[in-house]
Amino acid sequence: MGRRQAVHRKFEKLLHEYKLEVFHADHDKQSCDEIAAECMQVTDEVLKQKYRYHFHQLPDANRAEIINMISNYTREALLPPVVEKIVERQLHMEKRMDALVHLTTAILETLSEPSAEKTVSS
């Protein structure tokens, strides 16, 4: 029973380390600054891509000017914060996934230890 408790304590410790890693990735100032910088870089790259609307029929000049104004407003005012928020969420999820991979690796290493094999088979 003592070995089983030791493995249980190891798992508790690994889970605690995972939670700390995720918390620090989400709240640590340095990590937040890194995410913000990377987020701005990716956002700039996405917004530099040119997307064009092709008219199926040639519109009159007034209608084309209104559509152009709407397109410019969307690209310059609405799209940047939306893209930035999506990229920020993606970067946070990548950090969590890295922490989860680290946790899974540590759990598998713990399970593959000789003392853990005896405990599991007991």
C-alpha positions, -999 to +999 in steps of 0.1 A: +000+000+000+030+023+006+041+022-030+006+030-042+005+060-020+039+071-032+027+069-069-005+087-059+016+115-043+038+117-075+006+121-096-007+148-072+026+166-075+027+164-113-009+177-115+000+206-092+030+214-113+008+214-144-017+238-128+012+261-118+027+260-153-007+269-168-013+296-143+021+312-148+017+310-186-016+329-183-007+354-156+031+358-154+041+393-166+070+380-188+048+353-203+020+379-209+045+403-225+058+375-248+022+365-258+013+401-265+044+406-287+038+374-306+001+382-309+008+416-324+033+401-348+009+374-360-020+399-362+001+422-384+010+393-407-026+383-411-038+419-417-011+425-443-026+398-465-047+414-492-082+402-498-102+416-527-139+415-534-147+408-570-179+423-583-201+399-604-215+429-622-199+462-626-215+486-600-220+523-605-194+547-591-214+557-560-221+522-550-184+512-556-173+541-534-196+530-505-184+494-508-148+506-508-155+527-476-171+498-459-142+475-468-116+500-456-135+506-423-137+468-418-100+463-424-088+492-404-112+494-375-132+462-370-108+434-381-076+441-361-091+437-326-110+406-337-080+390-352-058+400-322-083+383-298-084+351-318-046+350-321-043+356-283-067+328-275-048+305-299-015+313-282-029+307-247-043+273-259-008+264-274+008+272-240-018+250-222-012+222-248+025+224-242+019+221-205-004+192-210+022+174-232+047+179-204+023+165-178+015+135-200+052+128-205+059+130-168+029+107-160+041+081-185+077+083-171+063+078-136+043+048-148+073+033-165+094+034-134+101-001-119+085+007-086+053+020-103+051-013-123+050-033-091+023-010-076+001-011-107+003-049-109-004-053-072 
